[in-house]
Amino acid sequence: MPYYQLRVCSTGGAFEAVPRPRHSLDLKWVREKLEAEQIPVTDARVMLVIRLEREVTVSRDGRMLIKSRDSAEAATIFARLQRLLDLPEVVAED
């Protein structure tokens, strides 16, 4: 299950990482893992709001919304989450 390239979301104010195929993400595990790293997380039941350099929203289906208008910054934040959560690599979209 790879993540496809970060793409600008429809509002233009964030970048989105989407796994293909979408899958169920254990938000409780994600929250515990990030909190163990001293990263603030708000649990909104159907999603997590993570406070890194920028706010990141993680949905149950694995989608991530990184609130940044800078593609390099969004890529850096996603790479950090990849390492912390052992997420798959990003691949080019067809």
Protein Blocks (a to p, Z undefined) as FASTA:
>chain_A
ZZddddddfkopaccddddddddddfklmmmmmmmnopacddehjaccdddfbdcdddfk
opacdddfbfklmmmmmmmmmmmnopacddddZZ
